[in-house]
Structures are given as C-alpha cells and as structure tokens.
Amino acid sequence: MTAGELWQSGLDVYQVIDKASTDLVKRILQKCYFELAKKADWVSLRRRLAFTFTGLETDGQYLPSDLVNVLAVVCETSGAETIYWPTEETYRYRCDGKCHWYHPRVAVSPRVEGIRGLTIAQGANICTGLSADYTGEYLRIANEPGYYKIASYAAGTTTLESYYWGPEQTNKGYSVRPAETRKLALLDEEGALSAATVQVYYWALPTPLYKDSDVPLIPMHRALELMMMIELVGPNQKRQREAAEYRTELADAMSDALAGNPKFIMPNIPRNRQGGKIFFGRSRS
C-alpha cells in the first residue's frame, strides 16, 4: 500500500473528509509509522557505519541522529577481529573477559539550532540559513519528522543527502545534531577505553511519508493501517467495539510482521574449538 492509499483508508474510517481531517490522518499515520519502526530491527531499515576510535574519547563518539538502536559493534580488521558486547556505563569495570560498548550518559548539545532562519522548498535537497559547514551531521527541519544528513556546504547553501518533501519552510526553526542524538564508547577487556576501527550495525528511522506515492519501508502495511485506525477511532466512546476489533487484528498482524522479518545475524569471526581466532593464509605471531 502507498501512503496515499493508507491516508484514504484512514479518512474512510474517520468518516470526515476535509482539509483538517486529511491533515490529522497524515499526522497520525506518520506518528504510527515511526512507532512501528522502533518496535523491531526491520531488515529494510538496517544500516552499517564504520567508526575509528583512538581510545581517548572519554565521552564517546556521536552516532547518527536517526539511529533507533545498535544491533552489533564489531572490529573486522584482519588479525584483530573482535565482537564488542553491550553493557552499561556503571558496569564498565565489571570485567568478564569481553570487549564492550555502551552509550555514555552525557548531555548532548546540538551543534547549532535556531528558532528561525532555515528556508527549504518542498521537493528540494538544498536549504539556506546555516552559516557554517556541518557536513556529516543530521538536520531536523522545523517541527517536521525525520532527520536529513548534510552532504556539503558552500557559500551559505547546505546540500542534503536526501530530498525533503514536507511543506515549504521559510525562515523556520532547525537543529543540527539534535539533542536526542546518542553517543557510543568502546571498552577493552579490562574496562579501559578501546582504540579500534569498528563497524556499527544499527537500524534507523525511515524517511517520513509525504507523497501519495511513498511506500512504507516496513513490511505488513496492514499493521500500520490498523495502528492508524485505532488512533483515529479509539477516543470515540461510540466506536470502542470497533477499536477493540482493530486491536485484536493488530496483534495478529504484528505477529505476522515480526515472524517475517529476518533475524539479524552477528558477523561471524572464525574460531577454533578452544575459542581462539582462526587465521587463514600466512601464519601470524
């Protein structure tokens, strides 16, 4: 189903068709879309990114702003292959012989934000209003959903990696590297900060649904449709029975969606029977 078909389905259930109702249905569908994205590591939303740590980052490094959660952290450098296991900062020195990663508990300050100044047209990937180069950071536009990675900057013009299809914004607010962005720190077997180049496997929020032709990246669109319907009719006392039926169907749809989502497989590091790493080719001392 496309976003346009889902919006129409919502309007049919809401039983009111005017601009205000259409805007409401679109906002609710988008809200449900992001909620559904956070429920599981959907294969279509999985990403991988390389990070190099020096062992001096006491507060860790910034992760992508659109990250939902980390799936795995692995050093894939030949001869130094290591899996980093999740832990909490408070358990840093409870050594178990493994390397670990954690989210440092530090307040994240946006690199820059403003209550006005950003301008971007619908369907554009170029905006104005940022006065410096923030290439590689993520931009949140006004009060619109989603995050947009900055690709380049030149002469007062910022280019985004993806196109923005929301309503035109003129002299509106913005945030570069929003405060909800998380950080990552690495630990060696003794709890000390680790120096390594690692691959971070994670899943991210999808791009927002704006166009009629947009297709949600999450499988089983029926689950998304039902979540929207429950939000629309749930507050109506006269339609509680209908809402209950939607909730029952949603449970089955979610079960089907989760069952059909391939399980994330941890990158394999070959080891021998004693747990030591197996090396191929030349022998290594």
N, C-alpha and C positions, 0 to 999 in steps of 0.2 A: 504494500500500500504506500502511496505517496503521501506527503504532508497534506496536500490538497484534499485527498480522499479522507484522511483522518479528520481534518477540520470539518468537512461536510458531515461526517458521521457524528461528530460532536454537536453540530448545530441541529441535526435531526433529533438527537436525544434531548437537547436543551429546549427545543420546540419554540425558539425565538430566533428570528433571522433579521438582524440589523447590524450596523457597524459596531456598536458597543458589544453586542453578543459575539460577533465574529472576533473582535479583539480579545474578549475574555477567553474564548475557546482556544485561540492561538497561544495565549499566555499559559493556560493550564496545560496544553499539550507539551509545550516546551519545558515546563516545570516537571511534568511526569517523565519526559524523555531523559532529562538529566538525573532524576531519581532512579530510573531504571538502569541508566549507565553505571551508577555507583553500586548496584546490587551484585554485580559479578564481573569477573575479568573477561568480558566478551571478546572473542578472538578478533573481531574486526577493529577493536579499539586498543589492541596490544601494540606496544611500541618498544624500541630499544635505543639506548643512547650511551655513548662512551664518555667516561669521566676520568680525568687524571688527578689523583690525589698526591700531595707531596708529603703528607704526614704532619703538616704544620697548621692545618685548618682546624683550629680549636672549636669553631662553631659550624664546621662542615661546609658543604657547597650547596648552592641553590639548585633545586630540582625544577623541571618545567612547571609553570603555573597551572597548566591544565591537567596535571597528574592527579589521578584518583587514588592509586595505591601502588606500592612496589611489589613486584612478583618475585624477583630474584636479583642478586648482585653477584657477579662472577668475574674473576680475573681470568681472562682467556689467553694471557701472554704465554707463549710456549716455554715450558720449563718452570713456570710459576703459577700454574693453573690452581685456582683456589675458589671455593664457594664461601661467600660471606653470609652468615645466618642472622636473622633478625633478632634484636634484643632491645632493651630499654636503656636509656642513659644511666638510670640509677643502678643497673646491673652490670655496669661497664667492667668492673674488676672481679666479677664472679666468674673466673676463668674456667672454661670447660674444654680447653684444648682446641677450640674452633675460632676462626675469624668471624667477626660480626659487623653488622651495620645497624644504625639507629637514626632516628630523627632527633636532632638536638632541640632541647626545649629553650629556644631563644625567640624573642620577639622579632618578627620580620617587618622592616620598614620599607615601604615602596621606594624604588629609586627616585621616582618623581610622580606627583599626582597634582591634579588641579580641579577646581570646581567649574572651570570654564576654559576655553581656548582651543579645544580639539574640533576639527572640521573634517568630515569624510562623507562622500556621496554614496548612495545606495549602489551596490554593484562595483565598487571601487576597491583597489588594494593600495591606494595612496592616500595619505592623510597629512594635514598640516596642523601645527600647534605645538609640536615638540621642538624644543630649542637645542637639543643635543643628540648625539648618536647613541642609541640604545640597542644596537643590533644584537640579536640573540635573546633579548628579553621578550616578555609577553605583555601585551597591551589589553586592558579591559576598557571598552568604549562606553562612556556614559553609564546608564543603568541597564544596558543590554547584556544578555547572557553570552557566555563564551569568552575565549581568550585567543588573541591573534599574535603570532610570533613575528617579531620585527626582522625583516630581511636586510634592510640597508637604510642609509640616511645620507642625504646630500642637499645642501643649500636650503635647509628648512623644510624639506619634504621627506616624510617617512614612508617607506615601502613595506608592506606586509607580505608574508609568505602566502596567505590565502585571501580570498575576496570577502568583503563584508557586504552582506545582503540585507541587513536591517534597515530601518528607516534612516533617512539622511540626518546627519548630526551637524549642527552649525554652532560653533563656539560653546561646546558642551564639556562636561567633566571627563576625566580619564585617570587611569592609574597604570603605571609601568612597573612590572613585577609586584602585583597586588599583595596585600598583607597576608592573604591566605596561602601564599607560596610556602612550600616546605623545604627543609634542608636535609642533607644526608652526610653522615660521618662514618668513617671506616675504622675498625679496630683490628689489631693483630691478636694472636693467641694469648698474649699477656695483658690485653686491655689497653695497650698504647695505640695512639693514632697511627694508622697504617698508610704507607706510601705505595700506591699501585695504580695501574690503569685498569679500570673495570668497565664491564658492560652492565648497565642498569636496565633490567626488563621491568616494564610497568604497563598499566593501562590508563588511558586518558579520556577526558570528556570529549564527546563528538562536537563537530561544528553545529551551531544552532540550526533549527528548522525555520526557514524564512520563505522559501519559494514553494509554489504549488507542486513543482516537480521534484522537490527534495525527497529522497528516500531515506528513512531512518536506517542507520548502520547496524542497529541491534536486531537480531532475528526475532521471529514471532511477533509481528506487529499487533497481533490480537491482544497480547498482554498490555502493550502501550495504549491501545484503544480503550481497553477496559479500565485502566487506571484513570484515563481522562474522563470516562463516563461516570466513574464513581465520584470524582471530584466535582462533576457538574450536578449530579442529582443527589449526592449524599446529604447536603444540608437541607434538602426539601423533605419535610416530615411526611408529606403525602406520597413520597416516592421511596420510602425506606425499604419496602419489599423488593422493589426493582433494584435498589442499590445492593441489597443482600444477595440477590441472584448474580449480579455482576461480580461481587466479591468471591462467591463460590467458583464462578467460571475463571476468575483471575488466578485463583490458587492453582487450578489445573493448567492454565496457560503458562504460568510461571514455571511450573514443574516441567512442562514440555520444553520450554525455552532453555532452562538450565541443563536439562538432560541432553539437549542437542548442541550445547556449547563445548567444544573440545577442551579437554583438561590441559592446563599449561604443563609442559614437560621441562623440568630443570635441565639446563645444558649439561651434558654428560662429560665428566672428567674420568678418563680410563684409569682404573686402579687394579692392583693385583690382589691376591687372596688375603694378604695381610693389611690391605688398605693403602699401600704405597702407590705413588703415581707410576703409571707405565709410560715409558718414553719410547718413541719409535725413531729409527734411523741411527745416527751416531750415538754412542754411549755418552753419558753425561756424568761428570763427577759431582 
